[in-house]
């Protein structure tokens, strides 16, 4: 049953997160005692509590309230790619290329995207973002980054 | 009483400065603009616009953020009435009768009554805040660590009770949020926790990256597959002026809505959502024509709209006076204040009096601005709605990305944005709500601190939480809430409420 499986996975995720934090606290941090709590005490307890919650969730499953929609992998991938590209390109390439190409990638996340509107949208949004953040707020981010400037020289 | 007047004058003096008025206006305008857009909820809106306020003074930034908050409420109501697309959850009640009124050609009157009701309720709520906040802060200063711990615990548990969906998952999300909140440097010992040698993590996970990821980016990932809804409402707006009859009929609902909203708004997790549902239920019960509800009853718009605006404003009280967010949006406001170097809490009223009262006064001014602004601008908002989501999505994505980048100056945080976006999306698919996560994230460290101190004072004695009287009461209430939510009768009622919500 899809429902039982979903809650099983959910529970397992929580168990994993909980145990991760708990184990790391146990081996890596001083735990101390209730009177003088070390930095590891609270995370250890919380991690164990979360693992317990996870176990309960996995054990008791409830049917989902809404119908499950298919996962939009295409969209998710492109959104993640767009933001990651921006993150990595912002400094070396500067605001202009990283915003423009980042937006372009994101514009293709929805399935109905087509090239020309995507290009126009990217241009408009890049201009807008540069206008707001670099010009209006005067943030010290280069529009063309150093790496690119070196290349062009 | 004289105190209240003096404080409000201080507030008005601060709020009426030209620059603060401008920020209030910009905030309200931006908030409405984004509130109108489908697919972007108010929490994501505030998270997105938070970086912009970073460069302003604390007072100005909080004024602008507050403006964005109730602006997005207005925007949400507008789309709820005109297109049956509530911009956010608390407007979904407005949509029930509001949209029907629009289909009967009475859109203008519905919008006008919604705006007037919201304004009246906002005024009432502002007075409530003015009267209640200072004494509440005085009381809170008498709280020791045990009381503070129990208060936060009560707040967290209550917010799960009033939240969507499975309580167990909500509690798990809170704990998960708290764990992620532990990343960084432990205040007491100076020890690094979960930093894995990454320097950017020594100050913890940036709240802007986490909240924008788990709310904003995750929402875009959810909506990316959504088809653009075909039929956009055909509501034509004829007259915006309500008839005398409308006004007379609305007095009761607006008054009741204001009171309901003001009270319920202060509850953790309550805010505007619960208030609007309550108001609708009460108006239906009190109405002489209950069969009209669902078919375009004016009271079905006037009451909930007033309630949700009053609730939105009074939900500032726990945050400003006690430093405790009643819902994730307030948690973001706390984040905004902390970025500015201000710790919200009972001391803030004394130390930052002009900030505190300035924000309160500007809420009232902002409400007035919104009434004046929105009615003429309705046409503009409607045309905005016609923008297909495939154009909005890249805008939201990239605006979030650059926003995070500018607040932290680090590409690392933007990568965190992606990580939390994926995490938020994944958890949502597994049936978990992001809101409790953010609450836990913000409240984890304070909770730990209070726990530690309480145990130091009591020499390791855990019973201190129930032997100290105030703390005992709070713990008792927490237990009551926990028990109540596990009772089958309450579970059914909750499911009913959330099912009605759609």
Boltz contact constraints between the chains, C-beta under 6 A:
constraints:
  - contact:
      token1: [A, 6]
      token2: [B, 430]
      max_distance: 6.0
  - contact:
      token1: [A, 9]
      token2: [B, 430]
      max_distance: 6.0
  - contact:
      token1: [A, 10]
      token2: [B, 430]
      max_distance: 6.0
  - contact:
      token1: [A, 10]
      token2: [B, 431]
      max_distance: 6.0
  - contact:
      token1: [A, 14]
      token2: [B, 172]
      max_distance: 6.0
  - contact:
      token1: [A, 17]
      token2: [B, 176]
      max_distance: 6.0
  - contact:
      token1: [A, 21]
      token2: [B, 179]
      max_distance: 6.0
  - contact:
      token1: [A, 34]
      token2: [B, 455]
      max_distance: 6.0
  - contact:
      token1: [A, 34]
      token2: [B, 460]
      max_distance: 6.0
  - contact:
      token1: [A, 35]
      token2: [B, 459]
      max_distance: 6.0
  - contact:
      token1: [A, 35]
      token2: [B, 460]
      max_distance: 6.0
  - contact:
      token1: [A, 37]
      token2: [B, 452]
      max_distance: 6.0
  - contact:
      token1: [A, 39]
      token2: [B, 186]
      max_distance: 6.0
  - contact:
      token1: [A, 39]
      token2: [B, 189]
      max_distance: 6.0
  - contact:
      token1: [A, 39]
      token2: [B, 191]
      max_distance: 6.0
  - contact:
      token1: [A, 39]
      token2: [B, 193]
      max_distance: 6.0
  - contact:
      token1: [A, 42]
      token2: [B, 448]
      max_distance: 6.0
  - contact:
      token1: [A, 43]
      token2: [B, 182]
      max_distance: 6.0
  - contact:
      token1: [A, 46]
      token2: [B, 175]
      max_distance: 6.0
  - contact:
      token1: [A, 46]
      token2: [B, 178]
      max_distance: 6.0
  - contact:
      token1: [A, 46]
      token2: [B, 179]
      max_distance: 6.0
  - contact:
      token1: [A, 49]
      token2: [B, 175]
      max_distance: 6.0
  - contact:
      token1: [A, 50]
      token2: [B, 175]
      max_distance: 6.0
  - contact:
      token1: [A, 50]
      token2: [B, 176]
      max_distance: 6.0
  - contact:
      token1: [A, 53]
      token2: [B, 172]
      max_distance: 6.0
  - contact:
      token1: [A, 57]
      token2: [B, 168]
      max_distance: 6.0
  - contact:
      token1: [A, 72]
      token2: [B, 224]
      max_distance: 6.0
  - contact:
      token1: [A, 72]
      token2: [B, 225]
      max_distance: 6.0
  - contact:
      token1: [A, 75]
      token2: [B, 224]
      max_distance: 6.0
  - contact:
      token1: [A, 76]
      token2: [B, 221]
      max_distance: 6.0
  - contact:
      token1: [A, 79]
      token2: [B, 220]
      max_distance: 6.0
  - contact:
      token1: [A, 79]
      token2: [B, 221]
      max_distance: 6.0
  - contact:
      token1: [A, 79]
      token2: [B, 397]
      max_distance: 6.0
  - contact:
      token1: [A, 80]
      token2: [B, 418]
      max_distance: 6.0
  - contact:
      token1: [A, 82]
      token2: [B, 397]
      max_distance: 6.0
  - contact:
      token1: [A, 83]
      token2: [B, 401]
      max_distance: 6.0
  - contact:
      token1: [A, 83]
      token2: [B, 417]
      max_distance: 6.0
  - contact:
      token1: [A, 83]
      token2: [B, 418]
      max_distance: 6.0
  - contact:
      token1: [A, 84]
      token2: [B, 418]
      max_distance: 6.0
  - contact:
      token1: [A, 86]
      token2: [B, 401]
      max_distance: 6.0
  - contact:
      token1: [A, 87]
      token2: [B, 411]
      max_distance: 6.0
  - contact:
      token1: [A, 87]
      token2: [B, 414]
      max_distance: 6.0
  - contact:
      token1: [A, 87]
      token2: [B, 415]
      max_distance: 6.0
  - contact:
      token1: [A, 102]
      token2: [B, 398]
      max_distance: 6.0
  - contact:
      token1: [A, 103]
      token2: [B, 394]
      max_distance: 6.0
  - contact:
      token1: [A, 103]
      token2: [B, 398]
      max_distance: 6.0
  - contact:
      token1: [A, 106]
      token2: [B, 394]
      max_distance: 6.0
  - contact:
      token1: [A, 106]
      token2: [B, 397]
      max_distance: 6.0
  - contact:
      token1: [A, 107]
      token2: [B, 394]
      max_distance: 6.0
  - contact:
      token1: [A, 109]
      token2: [B, 224]
      max_distance: 6.0
  - contact:
      token1: [A, 110]
      token2: [B, 224]
      max_distance: 6.0
  - contact:
      token1: [A, 110]
      token2: [B, 390]
      max_distance: 6.0
  - contact:
      token1: [A, 110]
      token2: [B, 393]
      max_distance: 6.0
  - contact:
      token1: [A, 112]
      token2: [B, 390]
      max_distance: 6.0
  - contact:
      token1: [A, 113]
      token2: [B, 390]
      max_distance: 6.0
  - contact:
      token1: [A, 121]
      token2: [B, 391]
      max_distance: 6.0
  - contact:
      token1: [A, 125]
      token2: [B, 395]
      max_distance: 6.0
  - contact:
      token1: [A, 129]
      token2: [B, 402]
      max_distance: 6.0
  - contact:
      token1: [A, 133]
      token2: [B, 402]
      max_distance: 6.0
  - contact:
      token1: [A, 133]
      token2: [B, 406]
      max_distance: 6.0
  - contact:
      token1: [A, 137]
      token2: [B, 55]
      max_distance: 6.0
  - contact:
      token1: [A, 139]
      token2: [B, 406]
      max_distance: 6.0
